[in-house]
Amino acid sequence: MEITSKLLGKAVDEVSQLPGIGKRTALRLVLHLLRQPKARTEKLAEALTSLRSGICRCRECHNISDSERCEICASPKRDRSLICVVEDIRDIMAIESTGHYRGLYHVLGGKISPMEGIGPQDLQIASLVERVRDGGVRELILALSATMEGDTTNFYLYKQLEGVEVELSTIARGIPVGDDLEYADEVTLGRSILQRIPFEGSFKGQDR
Amino acid sequence: MEITSKLLGKAVDEVSQLPGIGKRTALRLVLHLLRQPKARTEKLAEALTSLRSGICRCRECHNISDSERCEICASPKRDRSLICVVEDIRDIMAIESTGHYRGLYHVLGGKISPMEGIGPQDLQIASLVERVRDGGVRELILALSATMEGDTTNFYLYKQLEGVEVELSTIARGIPVGDDLEYADEVTLGRSILQRIPFEGSFKGQDR
């Protein structure tokens, strides 16, 4: 594709630097904007600029937030004795949309991965340990990915919190609701048998 | 997905109004921007804004252009007696990247489609007829889609140009280079037989 317009070329270049967007898609998106009223593009550009300049991290849980303290941390309705540890703010959104959790969060910003050169010092681990040490936290729910890196991070957190009085739990691993047993992988199926729960408990699913 | 940050929510809303981009993808793109240096977002926003404010349509061929007259129309190397009629500026880019065309273009801005409510007056047909009437044009190559709407538009143009001295041609329809005959659809295969060309001609493919 030859783009003769410099303005168009530059816009396509910038858009195609977004992840998963190639030159062709970028061109399609930019041409779409050109067909729309000018205000459309201005609103988009304005939303991105003000997002980037206005947004900050919650000083308590590191969730992204419009103010110093995020809505969840600031809410009086939340159970402050419960902290769910997640990798990314997208995990917060996912858990929030279940409607089954009423505690606080702590965003690590990733997981320990020697392969990618991410060590404990690159994550919000020290501030988590501090939060727990400050007291008032009854339980820490580790909700990291069910991968080797997730397990490594879980274990590192466990070691860091040795001697601190707090209950540690991890979210349940098992067969997804609605899935056929025959399509489940062996590891998941194996864990779901080893970590089976009393039959009566399976009905409850009490909100925390 | 619950987005508690208003700034983030607004940015995701704006991005997800782009075609083919849903809420989830928009969120992924916006979070990517948040992880990048601030200048990245500013450059993207700036490129989009200056594109929208700076770009215009070439007054001759209606190609998008940074100036009143596009690079192709302004080039002294182009054969001004040849005009290729296309629907969209993307078709110009596609034809330009073949490197086999040295004439000018005319962008209609679509094709006649009663179903979508697009009539001849919505397209740059009058200005094309004017360009041809002004003289100096030897041949008009119709390079519209091989659809019913494309054929309708071709026929309309043909009727509009009755009595005007200009050669009309359409781009060749046939089996794509590299394709197996058995996978070609019947209409294309039928046309490729009816509109067969002399064997010697098939080697030439002379640039126009």
Interface residues (C-beta under 8 A of the other chain):
Chain A: M1 E2 I3 T4 S5 K6 L7 L8 K10 A11 D13 E14 V15 Q17 L18 P19 G20 I21 T25 L27 R28 L29 V30 L31 H32 L33 L34 K38 R40 T41 E42 K43 L44 A45 E46 A47 L48 T49 S50 L51 R52 S53 G54 I55 N63 I64 S65 D66 C70 E71 I72 I89 R90 M93 A94 E96 S97
Chain B: M1 E2 I3 T4 S5 K6 L7 L8 K10 A11 D13 E14 V15 Q17 L18 P19 G20 I21 T25 L27 R28 L29 V30 L31 H32 L33 L34 K38 R40 T41 E42 K43 L44 A45 E46 A47 L48 T49 S50 L51 R52 S53 G54 I55 N63 I64 S65 D66 C70 E71 I72 I89 R90 M93 A94 E96 S97
